[in-house]
Amino acid sequence: MQDNPLGRTADYSKALDADDLFAVPRAEGRAAIDLPAPLPFHGVDLWTAYELSWLDAAGRPDVAVLSVEIPADSPNLVESKSFKLYLNAFAMTRFESAGKVIDRVGEDLGKLCGSPVEASIVSANDAGLNIRQMSGHNIDRAAAHLTKYQLDPGLLKTATDEVAETLNSHLLRSVCPVTGQPDMGSILIDYVGPRIDHGSLLAYLVSYRQHADFHELCVERIFNDLRNHCGCKQLTVYARYNRRGGIDINPFRSNMAAAPEPMRLWRQ
């Protein structure tokens, strides 16, 4: 991580160069949280870049919202600041069509992540990406005495009866492991298994408040803790983080559901 571009002065005048992208191997972070092999989930990292711009063949600027899907089983994830710097270089690069933009992003990220990456764009005239609500019951006002702000999976408690339940919270907060900047978002938990006490789940999620980790690893840790401490037999964990630098990152991990359709929440 010593070559990580996070925390360094950025050169925003560089020409488009895939070498600006910085790969973070997933294996090291997963080993730290004792994720078993094979992985107990499938999933995807859904990135949305709201500030994409390039020049068309005539030199006229074009703008769009970029969506990227990176498979959770790819060897690497892309470090967010490097992706921002990479995308910034599109602003002064000419492309024959929007399709060529999509092809370039997919090719460069695919090589970096070591797995095929899907890219698409929403133009200014497209009505997509409508704001929606997360499904399920919101636990943000569940009865709980909240005193721990350092990660503690021991806070989780379950009952003996088994349920199928969908819960959500808007109180997820962690911090960047390099810069210490806050990463805030909403999280959906859909599970089948012993009933999770809502207050204990809220306390557990709040305990991430000062935890330093990447978005993707936070979601994988939550998935792993709910399996190990709550006995969830079927489980989906889906977080939608607020954007920073014009990009939001939305990890989805599940052993029961397909990847979700594109969406935006109220803070996105």
N, C-alpha and C positions, 0 to 999 in steps of 0.2 A: 504493500500500500504506500511505500515511500514515494512512488511516482504518481500518486493520485493527484489530479488537478484541483481537487477541493482545497479551498483556503489560500490559493495562489492568485496573484494578479493575472487577469485574463487579457489576452490579445483578441479584440473583437474585429480586427481588420484582416484576419487570415483568409486565404482562399479555401474553398471547400476541400477537406482532406479527411478521409476515413481514419487516418492515424490519430486524429484528435479524440476519437472514441476510446474510452478506458474500460477494460473488462475487469469485473470482480468475480473471481471463481466462487461458485455457490458451495463447494464441498467444505471449505474451511468453516464457514458459518454454520452449516448444517451439522458438522461434527461437534461443534461447541454446544449444540442443544440436543445432542444424542438422537438425531433423526435416524430411524432404521433404514436399512437397504434391503429390498427395494423401497422406494418412498411410499408412505402410507396414503398418498393423495395424488391426484392429477391436478393440473391447474394452469393458469396463465397469468402473466403480468400485463395489465392493460394500461398503457401510457396514452395520455392525451396532451398534445402540444398545441396551445391556443395561439401561438405567435409565429406560425410558419409563413414565410414569404420568400418569393423567388422572382426572377425576371423571365418573361416569356421570350419567344424567338425574336420579337420586335423590340425587346428591351423594356417592355411595360411591366411594372410590378404586379404580381398576383398574390393573393392571400388565401389561406385556408386553415382549417383545424385538422391536425394530423392525428390519426389513431394508429397505435402500434400494439401488436399482440406478441409477446415473447413467451414461449412455452416454459412452464415451470421445471421441466426436465432438461432444459438446456444447460450445458456445463457452466456458462457464465451469465451474469446479469450485467447491464450497462450502468456505469456510474452516472448519476444524474447531471452533474455540472458538465461533464465531458459531452453529454448528449446535447445540452443547451448550446455549448460552444460550437459543436458540429452543425446544429441546425441554424445557428446564427449566420454561418458562412453561406447558406443558401440565398440570403438576401441579395447578394451581388453575383449570383451564378445564373446563367441562362439555361433554360430547358425548353425543348421543343413542345412539350405538353405536360399536363399534370400527371399523366401516366408515367412519364419519365422520372418525375420527382418521386413517385411512389416506388418505382423500380429501384432507384438509387438508394433510398432509405432501407428498403427491404434487403437489398444485396449487402450493404455495408453492415447493417445490424446482424444479419444472418451470419456473416463471417466472424464478427466479434463474439457473438453469443454461442456459436458452434451448433446452431440449429436453425431450421427455416423460420423466418419471422414474417408475419403478415402486417402489411401497412395499407392504410386507406386514408382518404382525405374527404372532408366535408367543406364544400365551397360556401361562399357568402350567400349564395342563393338557395342553399339547401336548408330544409326545415328540420334536419335531424338534430340529435343530441338535446332533446327536450328535457327540462328539469322534472325529476320524479322523486317520489318518496321511497325509502327502503321499506320492504315488506316486513311483517311481523310486529311483535309487541316491543315497545320501547321501554328499556329498564332504567332510564336515567334518573327517575324519581323513586326507585325501589328503596325500601327501608334498609339503610346501611349506615354504619358508623365508620367513616372514612378517615383513617389516620396514617396509612402506609402509602408512600409515593415512590417506593423502590420495589422493583418487580418481586412478587411473592405468589407463586402458584399454590402455596399452602392455604391461601385464602378461600379457594374453591371448595364448595360444599354441595352435596347431593342428597336427595331423598331416596327412599327405596322403590317408589313406584316409577315405572318407565313411561315416557311420553315421546311424542313427536312435536317439536316446538320450534318456532322461528322467533328470534330475539334480535333487537338492534340497539345500538347506542351511538350517540354523537360525541361522546366524551373521550374518545381515544386520543392520546397524546404521547408521543415519544420524542426523542431528540436525535439529530444526525450524529453518528459516531465520530465524525471528523470535525465538524464546525460547531456542534452544540446547538444549532438552530432548531426550533421546534417543528415537529411534523404532526399536524392535527388532522383528524378525519373522523369518519363514521364507519361503523363495523356491523356486519350482519353475521349472525351465528344461527345456522339451521342444523338441528341435530335430532337423532333418535337414540334414546338411552335413558339412564336414570335421570330423574328431574333435577336440573341444576337450580340451586337456590339463587333467585335473581339478585338479592342483595350481595351475596358472595361473589357472583360473577361481575357485578358492578365494581366491587372493591378490587377484584383482580385486574380488571381493565384499567381502573384508575391508578393501580400500582405501576403501570407503564409510564407514568407521567414524567419521570426523570431517567427512564431507561434508554440507553444509547444503542441503537441498532438501525439497520436499513429497513425500509418499509417491508420488503419481501420477507426478511427474516423475522420481523415482529409477527407477521401473519402466520408464518410456519411455526413459530414458537407457541402461539395461541392454539393453533390446531393440535400440536403435540401435547400441550398441557391439558387440553380438554379431553383428549383420548386417554392420557395416562392417569389423570387425577379424577376425571368424572366418568370414565368408562363409556364414552360416546361410541356407539356402534356405527352409526352413519353420521357424517359431519361435513358441513360446509362452513368455511370462514372466508368472508369477502370484505375487504376494507377499501374504502374510497377516501383517499387523502386529499386535503386541500392542495391547490397548486402552489408551487414556488418557482419563480423564474419562468412563469408561463406554462409550466408542465405539472400535471398531476399523475400520480402513480397509484394503481389500483390492483393489488394482488388478490387473486382468487385461488383458493385451495379447497379441494373436495374429494370425497370418496363416494359421493352419491348423486352429483348433479353435473350437467354440462356447463361450460363457460357461459356467463350471462351475455345478454344483448347490451350494446353500448347505451350508457345512460349518464345523466349528470344529477348530482344532488344539490341541495339548496345553497351550499357554500362553494360549489364548484362553478 
